[in-house]
Structures are given as structure tokens and as C-alpha cells.
Amino acid sequence: MKPKSPHLLSKEELAERWGVSVVLIGLYSAVGLGPKYVREDGFLRFPMEEVQKYEHARRMH
């Protein structure tokens, strides 16, 4: 198992960062809301750059 890229957040890490449930992150992704994501080894990963763009656009952090 290769280590994940440090600049990519998992659904769990993003949920913790935003203080929401992992289920909500999954729902956002399923309907095209939230930051852009990539698939890595079958899992959704969120590039930190995209997360920060999304947060800035919505003044989340």
C-alpha cells in the first residue's frame, strides 16, 4: 500500500476540517457540490488547493 499524497485530504479529513459528517462530504461529492476531487486507489481525495479555493469562495476559513 503506497502512502497517500500529503496534499490530498480524505473524506474523513475534510469532514473533520469542516466540522461536518463524512456522509455529508459524500453527498456533496455525489451531487457535484464541494471542492473538486480526484480518485486515488478507489477513494475520493480532495486536493488541498481545491479545498482552499472552495473555502475562500464561500469564506469558510
HTML snippet that shows the backbone in 3Dmol.js (N, CA, C, O; Angstrom):
<script src="https://3Dmol.org/build/3Dmol-min.js"></script>
<div id="view" style="width:600px;height:400px;position:relative"></div>
<script>
const pdb = `
ATOM      1  N   MET A   1       0.850  -1.184   0.000  1.00  0.00           N
ATOM      2  CA  MET A   1       0.000   0.000   0.000  1.00  0.00           C
ATOM      3  C   MET A   1       0.886   1.234   0.000  1.00  0.00           C
ATOM      4  O   MET A   1       1.705   1.422   0.899  1.00  0.00           O
ATOM      5  N   LYS A   2       0.718   2.068  -1.007  1.00  0.00           N
ATOM      6  CA  LYS A   2       1.548   3.260  -1.066  1.00  0.00           C
ATOM      7  C   LYS A   2       0.929   4.367  -0.209  1.00  0.00           C
ATOM      8  O   LYS A   2      -0.293   4.438  -0.080  1.00  0.00           O
ATOM      9  N   PRO A   3       1.756   5.225   0.373  1.00  0.00           N
ATOM     10  CA  PRO A   3       1.209   6.315   1.191  1.00  0.00           C
ATOM     11  C   PRO A   3       0.499   7.325   0.308  1.00  0.00           C
ATOM     12  O   PRO A   3       0.905   7.557  -0.830  1.00  0.00           O
ATOM     13  N   LYS A   4      -0.559   7.924   0.831  1.00  0.00           N
ATOM     14  CA  LYS A   4      -1.277   8.920   0.045  1.00  0.00           C
ATOM     15  C   LYS A   4      -0.484  10.217  -0.009  1.00  0.00           C
ATOM     16  O   LYS A   4       0.349  10.494   0.855  1.00  0.00           O
ATOM     17  N   SER A   5      -0.754  10.990  -1.020  1.00  0.00           N
ATOM     18  CA  SER A   5      -0.067  12.265  -1.195  1.00  0.00           C
ATOM     19  C   SER A   5      -0.421  13.214  -0.053  1.00  0.00           C
ATOM     20  O   SER A   5      -1.588  13.310   0.326  1.00  0.00           O
ATOM     21  N   PRO A   6       0.566  13.914   0.497  1.00  0.00           N
ATOM     22  CA  PRO A   6       0.300  14.782   1.648  1.00  0.00           C
ATOM     23  C   PRO A   6      -0.603  15.972   1.327  1.00  0.00           C
ATOM     24  O   PRO A   6      -1.203  16.552   2.232  1.00  0.00           O
ATOM     25  N   HIS A   7      -0.705  16.334   0.076  1.00  0.00           N
ATOM     26  CA  HIS A   7      -1.540  17.473  -0.292  1.00  0.00           C
ATOM     27  C   HIS A   7      -2.970  17.071  -0.625  1.00  0.00           C
ATOM     28  O   HIS A   7      -3.763  17.906  -1.059  1.00  0.00           O
ATOM     29  N   LEU A   8      -3.312  15.787  -0.424  1.00  0.00           N
ATOM     30  CA  LEU A   8      -4.662  15.303  -0.672  1.00  0.00           C
ATOM     31  C   LEU A   8      -5.336  14.940   0.645  1.00  0.00           C
ATOM     32  O   LEU A   8      -4.755  14.241   1.475  1.00  0.00           O
ATOM     33  N   LEU A   9      -6.563  15.417   0.833  1.00  0.00           N
ATOM     34  CA  LEU A   9      -7.328  15.099   2.041  1.00  0.00           C
ATOM     35  C   LEU A   9      -8.321  13.980   1.740  1.00  0.00           C
ATOM     36  O   LEU A   9      -8.897  13.927   0.653  1.00  0.00           O
ATOM     37  N   SER A  10      -8.514  13.100   2.695  1.00  0.00           N
ATOM     38  CA  SER A  10      -9.552  12.074   2.584  1.00  0.00           C
ATOM     39  C   SER A  10     -10.900  12.705   2.940  1.00  0.00           C
ATOM     40  O   SER A  10     -10.959  13.839   3.417  1.00  0.00           O
ATOM     41  N   LYS A  11     -11.982  11.955   2.702  1.00  0.00           N
ATOM     42  CA  LYS A  11     -13.305  12.449   3.113  1.00  0.00           C
ATOM     43  C   LYS A  11     -13.340  12.690   4.614  1.00  0.00           C
ATOM     44  O   LYS A  11     -13.927  13.667   5.078  1.00  0.00           O
ATOM     45  N   GLU A  12     -12.714  11.800   5.370  1.00  0.00           N
ATOM     46  CA  GLU A  12     -12.703  11.928   6.831  1.00  0.00           C
ATOM     47  C   GLU A  12     -11.943  13.172   7.275  1.00  0.00           C
ATOM     48  O   GLU A  12     -12.377  13.880   8.183  1.00  0.00           O
ATOM     49  N   GLU A  13     -10.818  13.435   6.637  1.00  0.00           N
ATOM     50  CA  GLU A  13     -10.024  14.617   6.982  1.00  0.00           C
ATOM     51  C   GLU A  13     -10.765  15.903   6.622  1.00  0.00           C
ATOM     52  O   GLU A  13     -10.736  16.874   7.377  1.00  0.00           O
ATOM     53  N   LEU A  14     -11.426  15.904   5.469  1.00  0.00           N
ATOM     54  CA  LEU A  14     -12.187  17.093   5.071  1.00  0.00           C
ATOM     55  C   LEU A  14     -13.372  17.306   6.014  1.00  0.00           C
ATOM     56  O   LEU A  14     -13.659  18.436   6.406  1.00  0.00           O
ATOM     57  N   ALA A  15     -14.054  16.226   6.374  1.00  0.00           N
ATOM     58  CA  ALA A  15     -15.185  16.331   7.300  1.00  0.00           C
ATOM     59  C   ALA A  15     -14.719  16.904   8.642  1.00  0.00           C
ATOM     60  O   ALA A  15     -15.392  17.757   9.220  1.00  0.00           O
ATOM     61  N   GLU A  16     -13.582  16.442   9.130  1.00  0.00           N
ATOM     62  CA  GLU A  16     -13.048  16.966  10.392  1.00  0.00           C
ATOM     63  C   GLU A  16     -12.677  18.438  10.252  1.00  0.00           C
ATOM     64  O   GLU A  16     -12.958  19.240  11.143  1.00  0.00           O
ATOM     65  N   ARG A  17     -12.057  18.789   9.153  1.00  0.00           N
ATOM     66  CA  ARG A  17     -11.660  20.188   8.912  1.00  0.00           C
ATOM     67  C   ARG A  17     -12.876  21.117   8.935  1.00  0.00           C
ATOM     68  O   ARG A  17     -12.814  22.222   9.473  1.00  0.00           O
ATOM     69  N   TRP A  18     -13.983  20.653   8.343  1.00  0.00           N
ATOM     70  CA  TRP A  18     -15.176  21.480   8.242  1.00  0.00           C
ATOM     71  C   TRP A  18     -16.153  21.290   9.400  1.00  0.00           C
ATOM     72  O   TRP A  18     -17.112  22.050   9.530  1.00  0.00           O
ATOM     73  N   GLY A  19     -15.921  20.299  10.227  1.00  0.00           N
ATOM     74  CA  GLY A  19     -16.824  20.046  11.341  1.00  0.00           C
ATOM     75  C   GLY A  19     -18.175  19.500  10.907  1.00  0.00           C
ATOM     76  O   GLY A  19     -19.207  19.828  11.493  1.00  0.00           O
ATOM     77  N   VAL A  20     -18.158  18.666   9.877  1.00  0.00           N
ATOM     78  CA  VAL A  20     -19.389  18.056   9.374  1.00  0.00           C
ATOM     79  C   VAL A  20     -19.186  16.544   9.320  1.00  0.00           C
ATOM     80  O   VAL A  20     -18.094  16.051   9.603  1.00  0.00           O
ATOM     81  N   SER A  21     -20.227  15.819   8.961  1.00  0.00           N
ATOM     82  CA  SER A  21     -20.123  14.358   8.889  1.00  0.00           C
ATOM     83  C   SER A  21     -19.491  13.915   7.572  1.00  0.00           C
ATOM     84  O   SER A  21     -19.529  14.630   6.570  1.00  0.00           O
ATOM     85  N   VAL A  22     -18.915  12.727   7.602  1.00  0.00           N
ATOM     86  CA  VAL A  22     -18.350  12.123   6.397  1.00  0.00           C
ATOM     87  C   VAL A  22     -19.459  11.877   5.380  1.00  0.00           C
ATOM     88  O   VAL A  22     -19.237  11.984   4.174  1.00  0.00           O
ATOM     89  N   VAL A  23     -20.641  11.550   5.867  1.00  0.00           N
ATOM     90  CA  VAL A  23     -21.795  11.321   4.985  1.00  0.00           C
ATOM     91  C   VAL A  23     -22.104  12.584   4.184  1.00  0.00           C
ATOM     92  O   VAL A  23     -22.387  12.504   2.988  1.00  0.00           O
ATOM     93  N   LEU A  24     -22.053  13.736   4.824  1.00  0.00           N
ATOM     94  CA  LEU A  24     -22.330  14.996   4.130  1.00  0.00           C
ATOM     95  C   LEU A  24     -21.284  15.259   3.048  1.00  0.00           C
ATOM     96  O   LEU A  24     -21.626  15.711   1.955  1.00  0.00           O
ATOM     97  N   ILE A  25     -20.036  14.986   3.339  1.00  0.00           N
ATOM     98  CA  ILE A  25     -18.983  15.160   2.326  1.00  0.00           C
ATOM     99  C   ILE A  25     -19.266  14.246   1.137  1.00  0.00           C
ATOM    100  O   ILE A  25     -19.123  14.663  -0.012  1.00  0.00           O
ATOM    101  N   GLY A  26     -19.661  13.016   1.401  1.00  0.00           N
ATOM    102  CA  GLY A  26     -20.009  12.083   0.333  1.00  0.00           C
ATOM    103  C   GLY A  26     -21.189  12.563  -0.490  1.00  0.00           C
ATOM    104  O   GLY A  26     -21.186  12.448  -1.716  1.00  0.00           O
ATOM    105  N   LEU A  27     -22.197  13.100   0.179  1.00  0.00           N
ATOM    106  CA  LEU A  27     -23.370  13.620  -0.532  1.00  0.00           C
ATOM    107  C   LEU A  27     -23.002  14.813  -1.399  1.00  0.00           C
ATOM    108  O   LEU A  27     -23.429  14.902  -2.550  1.00  0.00           O
ATOM    109  N   TYR A  28     -22.214  15.725  -0.857  1.00  0.00           N
ATOM    110  CA  TYR A  28     -21.754  16.884  -1.639  1.00  0.00           C
ATOM    111  C   TYR A  28     -21.056  16.419  -2.911  1.00  0.00           C
ATOM    112  O   TYR A  28     -21.317  16.929  -4.000  1.00  0.00           O
ATOM    113  N   SER A  29     -20.169  15.448  -2.756  1.00  0.00           N
ATOM    114  CA  SER A  29     -19.415  14.945  -3.907  1.00  0.00           C
ATOM    115  C   SER A  29     -20.331  14.285  -4.920  1.00  0.00           C
ATOM    116  O   SER A  29     -20.156  14.471  -6.124  1.00  0.00           O
ATOM    117  N   ALA A  30     -21.294  13.526  -4.456  1.00  0.00           N
ATOM    118  CA  ALA A  30     -22.209  12.788  -5.335  1.00  0.00           C
ATOM    119  C   ALA A  30     -23.053  13.710  -6.204  1.00  0.00           C
ATOM    120  O   ALA A  30     -23.389  13.361  -7.336  1.00  0.00           O
ATOM    121  N   VAL A  31     -23.397  14.887  -5.683  1.00  0.00           N
ATOM    122  CA  VAL A  31     -24.249  15.807  -6.440  1.00  0.00           C
ATOM    123  C   VAL A  31     -23.467  16.952  -7.071  1.00  0.00           C
ATOM    124  O   VAL A  31     -24.055  17.881  -7.624  1.00  0.00           O
ATOM    125  N   GLY A  32     -22.144  16.882  -6.986  1.00  0.00           N
ATOM    126  CA  GLY A  32     -21.321  17.888  -7.657  1.00  0.00           C
ATOM    127  C   GLY A  32     -21.086  19.157  -6.866  1.00  0.00           C
ATOM    128  O   GLY A  32     -20.658  20.166  -7.428  1.00  0.00           O
ATOM    129  N   LEU A  33     -21.358  19.125  -5.566  1.00  0.00           N
ATOM    130  CA  LEU A  33     -21.070  20.282  -4.720  1.00  0.00           C
ATOM    131  C   LEU A  33     -19.728  20.056  -4.044  1.00  0.00           C
ATOM    132  O   LEU A  33     -19.189  18.950  -4.080  1.00  0.00           O
ATOM    133  N   GLY A  34     -19.203  21.070  -3.448  1.00  0.00           N
ATOM    134  CA  GLY A  34     -17.947  20.921  -2.739  1.00  0.00           C
ATOM    135  C   GLY A  34     -16.757  21.084  -3.665  1.00  0.00           C
ATOM    136  O   GLY A  34     -16.913  21.342  -4.858  1.00  0.00           O
ATOM    137  N   PRO A  35     -15.567  20.932  -3.104  1.00  0.00           N
ATOM    138  CA  PRO A  35     -14.351  21.110  -3.906  1.00  0.00           C
ATOM    139  C   PRO A  35     -14.159  19.968  -4.906  1.00  0.00           C
ATOM    140  O   PRO A  35     -14.701  18.875  -4.739  1.00  0.00           O
ATOM    141  N   LYS A  36     -13.383  20.247  -5.936  1.00  0.00           N
ATOM    142  CA  LYS A  36     -13.055  19.211  -6.913  1.00  0.00           C
ATOM    143  C   LYS A  36     -12.268  18.117  -6.214  1.00  0.00           C
ATOM    144  O   LYS A  36     -11.532  18.372  -5.261  1.00  0.00           O
ATOM    145  N   TYR A  37     -12.433  16.899  -6.699  1.00  0.00           N
ATOM    146  CA  TYR A  37     -11.737  15.773  -6.087  1.00  0.00           C
ATOM    147  C   TYR A  37     -11.115  14.891  -7.162  1.00  0.00           C
ATOM    148  O   TYR A  37     -11.427  15.010  -8.347  1.00  0.00           O
ATOM    149  N   VAL A  38     -10.242  14.019  -6.729  1.00  0.00           N
ATOM    150  CA  VAL A  38      -9.630  13.016  -7.598  1.00  0.00           C
ATOM    151  C   VAL A  38      -9.854  11.659  -6.947  1.00  0.00           C
ATOM    152  O   VAL A  38     -10.129  11.570  -5.751  1.00  0.00           O
ATOM    153  N   ARG A  39      -9.736  10.618  -7.738  1.00  0.00           N
ATOM    154  CA  ARG A  39      -9.806   9.257  -7.189  1.00  0.00           C
ATOM    155  C   ARG A  39      -8.395   8.730  -7.089  1.00  0.00           C
ATOM    156  O   ARG A  39      -7.634   8.768  -8.055  1.00  0.00           O
ATOM    157  N   GLU A  40      -8.050   8.236  -5.913  1.00  0.00           N
ATOM    158  CA  GLU A  40      -6.737   7.639  -5.693  1.00  0.00           C
ATOM    159  C   GLU A  40      -6.962   6.284  -5.040  1.00  0.00           C
ATOM    160  O   GLU A  40      -7.496   6.198  -3.934  1.00  0.00           O
ATOM    161  N   ASP A  41      -6.555   5.240  -5.723  1.00  0.00           N
ATOM    162  CA  ASP A  41      -6.745   3.873  -5.221  1.00  0.00           C
ATOM    163  C   ASP A  41      -8.205   3.586  -4.881  1.00  0.00           C
ATOM    164  O   ASP A  41      -8.489   2.866  -3.924  1.00  0.00           O
ATOM    165  N   GLY A  42      -9.134   4.147  -5.662  1.00  0.00           N
ATOM    166  CA  GLY A  42     -10.558   3.893  -5.464  1.00  0.00           C
ATOM    167  C   GLY A  42     -11.234   4.779  -4.431  1.00  0.00           C
ATOM    168  O   GLY A  42     -12.433   4.640  -4.186  1.00  0.00           O
ATOM    169  N   PHE A  43     -10.486   5.684  -3.824  1.00  0.00           N
ATOM    170  CA  PHE A  43     -11.049   6.573  -2.800  1.00  0.00           C
ATOM    171  C   PHE A  43     -11.048   8.013  -3.292  1.00  0.00           C
ATOM    172  O   PHE A  43     -10.188   8.413  -4.076  1.00  0.00           O
ATOM    173  N   LEU A  44     -12.027   8.791  -2.820  1.00  0.00           N
ATOM    174  CA  LEU A  44     -12.040  10.213  -3.131  1.00  0.00           C
ATOM    175  C   LEU A  44     -10.953  10.902  -2.325  1.00  0.00           C
ATOM    176  O   LEU A  44     -10.795  10.649  -1.131  1.00  0.00           O
ATOM    177  N   ARG A  45     -10.213  11.767  -2.983  1.00  0.00           N
ATOM    178  CA  ARG A  45      -9.204  12.589  -2.316  1.00  0.00           C
ATOM    179  C   ARG A  45      -9.410  14.019  -2.792  1.00  0.00           C
ATOM    180  O   ARG A  45      -9.684  14.265  -3.967  1.00  0.00           O
ATOM    181  N   PHE A  46      -9.274  14.947  -1.871  1.00  0.00           N
ATOM    182  CA  PHE A  46      -9.515  16.346  -2.154  1.00  0.00           C
ATOM    183  C   PHE A  46      -8.199  17.109  -2.110  1.00  0.00           C
ATOM    184  O   PHE A  46      -7.590  17.228  -1.046  1.00  0.00           O
ATOM    185  N   PRO A  47      -7.745  17.637  -3.266  1.00  0.00           N
ATOM    186  CA  PRO A  47      -6.506  18.407  -3.266  1.00  0.00           C
ATOM    187  C   PRO A  47      -6.651  19.640  -2.361  1.00  0.00           C
ATOM    188  O   PRO A  47      -7.642  20.365  -2.442  1.00  0.00           O
ATOM    189  N   MET A  48      -5.667  19.861  -1.513  1.00  0.00           N
ATOM    190  CA  MET A  48      -5.720  20.984  -0.577  1.00  0.00           C
ATOM    191  C   MET A  48      -5.960  22.304  -1.306  1.00  0.00           C
ATOM    192  O   MET A  48      -6.695  23.163  -0.820  1.00  0.00           O
ATOM    193  N   GLU A  49      -5.347  22.458  -2.459  1.00  0.00           N
ATOM    194  CA  GLU A  49      -5.535  23.680  -3.247  1.00  0.00           C
ATOM    195  C   GLU A  49      -7.011  23.895  -3.592  1.00  0.00           C
ATOM    196  O   GLU A  49      -7.513  25.016  -3.504  1.00  0.00           O
ATOM    197  N   GLU A  50      -7.705  22.823  -3.985  1.00  0.00           N
ATOM    198  CA  GLU A  50      -9.127  22.921  -4.332  1.00  0.00           C
ATOM    199  C   GLU A  50      -9.975  23.189  -3.091  1.00  0.00           C
ATOM    200  O   GLU A  50     -10.937  23.955  -3.148  1.00  0.00           O
ATOM    201  N   VAL A  51      -9.625  22.566  -1.981  1.00  0.00           N
ATOM    202  CA  VAL A  51     -10.337  22.797  -0.716  1.00  0.00           C
ATOM    203  C   VAL A  51     -10.215  24.267  -0.325  1.00  0.00           C
ATOM    204  O   VAL A  51     -11.203  24.897   0.050  1.00  0.00           O
ATOM    205  N   GLN A  52      -9.014  24.804  -0.412  1.00  0.00           N
ATOM    206  CA  GLN A  52      -8.797  26.202  -0.040  1.00  0.00           C
ATOM    207  C   GLN A  52      -9.526  27.156  -0.975  1.00  0.00           C
ATOM    208  O   GLN A  52     -10.059  28.170  -0.526  1.00  0.00           O
ATOM    209  N   LYS A  53      -9.557  26.845  -2.276  1.00  0.00           N
ATOM    210  CA  LYS A  53     -10.311  27.670  -3.228  1.00  0.00           C
ATOM    211  C   LYS A  53     -11.797  27.664  -2.864  1.00  0.00           C
ATOM    212  O   LYS A  53     -12.444  28.711  -2.844  1.00  0.00           O
ATOM    213  N   TYR A  54     -12.327  26.479  -2.579  1.00  0.00           N
ATOM    214  CA  TYR A  54     -13.734  26.339  -2.228  1.00  0.00           C
ATOM    215  C   TYR A  54     -14.043  27.122  -0.946  1.00  0.00           C
ATOM    216  O   TYR A  54     -15.038  27.843  -0.876  1.00  0.00           O
ATOM    217  N   GLU A  55     -13.194  26.974   0.051  1.00  0.00           N
ATOM    218  CA  GLU A  55     -13.394  27.684   1.320  1.00  0.00           C
ATOM    219  C   GLU A  55     -13.326  29.192   1.124  1.00  0.00           C
ATOM    220  O   GLU A  55     -14.137  29.937   1.674  1.00  0.00           O
ATOM    221  N   HIS A  56     -12.359  29.632   0.341  1.00  0.00           N
ATOM    222  CA  HIS A  56     -12.211  31.069   0.108  1.00  0.00           C
ATOM    223  C   HIS A  56     -13.434  31.636  -0.614  1.00  0.00           C
ATOM    224  O   HIS A  56     -13.917  32.717  -0.276  1.00  0.00           O
ATOM    225  N   ALA A  57     -13.926  30.905  -1.600  1.00  0.00           N
ATOM    226  CA  ALA A  57     -15.094  31.359  -2.367  1.00  0.00           C
ATOM    227  C   ALA A  57     -16.335  31.455  -1.480  1.00  0.00           C
ATOM    228  O   ALA A  57     -17.242  32.242  -1.750  1.00  0.00           O
ATOM    229  N   ARG A  58     -16.362  30.651  -0.426  1.00  0.00           N
ATOM    230  CA  ARG A  58     -17.516  30.643   0.481  1.00  0.00           C
ATOM    231  C   ARG A  58     -17.184  31.197   1.848  1.00  0.00           C
ATOM    232  O   ARG A  58     -17.995  31.131   2.772  1.00  0.00           O
ATOM    233  N   ARG A  59     -15.978  31.748   1.974  1.00  0.00           N
ATOM    234  CA  ARG A  59     -15.497  32.360   3.218  1.00  0.00           C
ATOM    235  C   ARG A  59     -15.686  31.440   4.426  1.00  0.00           C
ATOM    236  O   ARG A  59     -16.192  31.852   5.470  1.00  0.00           O
ATOM    237  N   MET A  60     -15.261  30.178   4.254  1.00  0.00           N
ATOM    238  CA  MET A  60     -15.437  29.182   5.304  1.00  0.00           C
ATOM    239  C   MET A  60     -14.331  29.231   6.341  1.00  0.00           C
ATOM    240  O   MET A  60     -14.584  28.971   7.517  1.00  0.00           O
ATOM    241  N   HIS A  61     -13.102  29.560   5.933  1.00  0.00           N
ATOM    242  CA  HIS A  61     -11.975  29.593   6.870  1.00  0.00           C
ATOM    243  C   HIS A  61     -11.232  30.877   6.721  1.00  0.00           C
ATOM    244  O   HIS A  61     -10.245  31.103   7.421  1.00  0.00           O
TER     245      HIS A  61
END
`;
const viewer = $3Dmol.createViewer("view");
viewer.addModel(pdb, "pdb");
viewer.setStyle({}, {cartoon: {color: "spectrum"}});
viewer.zoomTo();
viewer.render();
</script>
